Amino acid sequence: MHLHDVWFVLIAVLWTGYFFLEGFDFGIGVLTKLLARDEKERRVLINTIGPVWDGNEVWLLTAAGATFAAFPDWYATLFSGFYLPLLIILVCLIVRGVAFEYRAKRDDARWKRNWEHAIFYTSLLPAFLWGVAFANIVRGVPINAQKDFTGTLPDLLNPYALLGGVVTLTLFTFHGAVFAALKTLGEVRTRARAMAGVLGLVAGAAALAFLVWTQAHSGNGRSLVALIVAVAALAVALVLNRRGREGWAFALSGVTIAAVVAMLFLALFPNVMPSTTNPAWSLTVSNASSSPYTLKIMTWLAGIMTPLVLAYQGWTYWVFRKRIGTHHIPDPITH
């Protein structure tokens, strides 16, 4: 296996880690409007991800940085062609981080409500747009012989891509609901489990349609295996969630996300960005990669740094592993 093939796999792993971790972050943000009934319950939901949300975003920075270093032509075409949706995602992530930090800075109902609106919308939009972006990467976009994107924004808003956005939005929200059931107590836990059952069915229907469409368009034997794993994992997650086995249900919802991402990358390989203008102009792991020397240096650095990052994040989740409930949230101070 060539180093550019190895880095294609590593980038797929990084995106899988990002969607697994940031997926339930986005889901919790959406659930602050769908699940929480009052300010205390919203604080409970936000506190479930409070210690970890910013660490989860490290995976996005690493995935983008690895793409830039390992496949500069892919990075250039992707970020120039998808400039507007990626800019919206970036702005949302910035505003979302500010909202988490600023929400409690003032004891004013309107102030908190506005930041809570920001948390909801800046979680919902990226969850949808990531699906649109990756669906377009797999489907292909107009690319010329100079490896430049030649399409327009409407080209990205095709039915397949929009369905991909629905899949990531519903799947991440389901993932967040299972995480909320795992991390909370009392009525919030009970309602989160019930909502996860409904969201899982919606996500399953959308995901099945999207994955079958993907398999028919550009699938192969390996992607078919990933499709089967994704569907089976989601079905088992729903059963375990119904039985109150939140830990296993969360693990299986994560497997579902990982299998969906794996299927997309397996259907994409050896391309990294197909051209709908002329297949000969598609970006591939070989014609879009950096030099072998660059990839070799990157491999050594990844081998050293990745275990450290995994150990640190694992320790963080272990420290903040306990459940929380509304009784842990102090009542507001009245003047």
Protein Blocks (a to p, Z undefined) as FASTA:
>chain_A
ZZklmmmmmmmmmmmmmmmmmmmmmmmmmmmmmmpmbfklmmmmmmmmmmmmmmmmmmmm
mmmmmmmmmmmmlmmmmmmmmmmmmmmmmmmmmmmmmmmmmmmmpccfklmmmmmmmmmm
mmmmmmmmmmmmmmmmmnopaddfkopafbdfklmmcfklmmmmmmmmmmmmmmmmmmmm
mmmghjllmmmmmmmmmmmmmmmmmmmmmmmmmmmmmgcfklmmmmmmmmmmmmmmmmmm
mnopaklmmmmmmmmmmmmmmmmmmmmpmcfbdcfkbmklpccfklmcccfklmmmmmmm
mmmmmmmmmmmmmmmmmmmmpccdfklpccdddZZ
